[in-house]
Amino acid sequence: MRYFAICGGAYAGAWFGNPWWRAAINAWAEETPPPPAEHLDLALDAPNLLDEDGIDWLMEANYAQPFSAAIRRWQLEHGAEEGHLGGGLWFPPGVPELPRRLR
């Protein structure tokens, strides 16, 4: 589990599986609703089941201000410091600390 948290936090901060995913997708959907409305449920819980239109919509989110702003807002609300949002590793409460050799 720690490995997945490290990978998600370090390499894929805006990908499915991170705890802020739902907040980011909902913010994006408010700004730009998905092609069919059912795609929102899939994007939240099973993005691998989206069709091409849904994937295109989801890929656009990664470059949109509402999506990234929702991630930053979620992280700040859950204990991140402003300086940690631009880079480095930050994990939400409950994720085990990294071993000293990996810090």
Secondary structure, DSSP 8 states (H G I E B T S, - for coil): -HHHHHHHHHH-TTSTTSTTHHHHHHHHHHHS--SSTHHHHHHHH-GGG--HHHHHHHHHHTT-HHHHHHHHHHHHHTT--GGGSSSS----TTS----GGG-
